[in-house]
Amino acid sequence: MQYINRLLFEEAIEESGEKVKLHGHYSGRAMFGERCLAVYGSITNLLAFHLYLGASLGDWRDLAEDVRIDQFGTDYIAYYPGWELAEDDD
């Protein structure tokens, strides 16, 4: 399991105009019931979210390699199998 700082993740949501919503326990395609961290919104807002998050993280290659995107009703969902939110940097 890999972790990302909760405050950093929530700050990226705020910076995207809060048009991206957190879905903390999403089970995506071929996950066989496993749950993971996810965010959903329009494709434009997800892009803004990821640009801010990437700039804040510095080295965000691991997260970028793991992200998957699917349609979610009229929006899209970006989910990160194997990732969870952490309360601090530990």
C-alpha positions as CSV (number, residue, x, y, z in Angstrom):
1,M,0.0,0.0,0.0
2,Q,1.2,3.5,-0.8
3,Y,0.1,6.7,0.9
4,I,-0.4,10.3,-0.1
5,N,-0.8,13.1,2.4
6,R,-4.5,13.9,3.1
7,L,-3.9,17.7,3.5
8,L,-2.0,17.9,0.2
9,F,-4.8,15.9,-1.6
10,E,-7.5,18.1,-0.1
11,E,-5.6,21.2,-1.0
12,A,-5.5,20.1,-4.7
13,I,-9.2,19.6,-4.5
14,E,-9.7,23.2,-3.2
15,E,-7.3,24.5,-5.9
16,S,-9.4,22.9,-8.6
17,G,-12.3,25.0,-7.5
18,E,-13.8,22.2,-5.4
19,K,-15.3,20.9,-8.6
20,V,-13.5,17.6,-8.0
21,K,-15.0,15.4,-5.3
22,L,-13.2,12.8,-3.1
23,H,-14.5,9.2,-3.3
24,G,-12.5,7.4,-0.6
25,H,-13.4,3.8,-1.2
26,Y,-13.9,3.2,-4.9
27,S,-13.8,-0.3,-6.5
28,G,-12.9,0.1,-10.2
29,R,-12.6,-2.3,-13.1
30,A,-10.8,-5.5,-12.5
31,M,-10.2,-4.7,-8.8
32,F,-12.3,-7.6,-7.6
33,G,-13.8,-5.8,-4.7
34,E,-10.6,-4.1,-3.6
35,R,-11.2,-0.4,-2.7
36,C,-9.0,2.6,-3.3
37,L,-8.7,6.3,-3.2
38,A,-10.5,8.2,-6.1
39,V,-11.7,11.6,-7.2
40,Y,-14.4,12.4,-9.7
41,G,-15.6,15.4,-11.8
42,S,-15.4,16.7,-15.3
43,I,-12.3,15.7,-17.3
44,T,-11.2,19.4,-17.3
45,N,-11.5,19.7,-13.5
46,L,-9.7,16.3,-13.1
47,L,-6.8,17.7,-15.3
48,A,-6.6,20.9,-13.1
49,F,-6.6,18.7,-10.0
50,H,-3.8,16.5,-11.3
51,L,-1.7,19.4,-12.5
52,Y,-1.9,21.1,-9.1
53,L,-1.2,17.8,-7.3
54,G,1.7,17.0,-9.5
55,A,3.3,20.4,-8.9
56,S,2.8,20.0,-5.2
57,L,4.3,16.6,-4.9
58,G,7.4,17.2,-7.0
59,D,8.1,13.6,-7.8
60,W,4.7,12.2,-8.6
61,R,5.6,9.5,-11.1
62,D,4.4,6.6,-8.9
63,L,1.0,8.1,-8.6
64,A,0.8,9.0,-12.3
65,E,1.7,5.4,-13.3
66,D,-1.0,4.0,-11.1
67,V,-3.9,6.3,-12.0
68,R,-6.8,4.8,-14.0
69,I,-9.7,6.8,-15.4
70,D,-13.2,5.6,-16.2
71,Q,-16.6,7.3,-17.0
72,F,-18.6,7.9,-13.8
73,G,-22.2,8.9,-14.9
74,T,-21.8,12.1,-16.8
75,D,-18.4,12.8,-15.2
76,Y,-15.1,10.9,-15.0
77,I,-13.4,9.2,-12.1
78,A,-9.7,9.0,-11.5
79,Y,-8.8,6.2,-9.1
80,Y,-5.5,4.9,-7.7
81,P,-5.4,1.2,-6.9
82,G,-3.0,0.5,-4.0
83,W,-3.2,4.1,-2.7
84,E,-4.7,5.5,0.5
85,L,-4.7,8.9,2.3
86,A,-2.3,9.4,5.2
87,E,-2.8,11.9,7.9
88,D,0.8,13.1,7.7
89,D,4.0,12.5,5.8
90,D,5.0,9.4,7.7
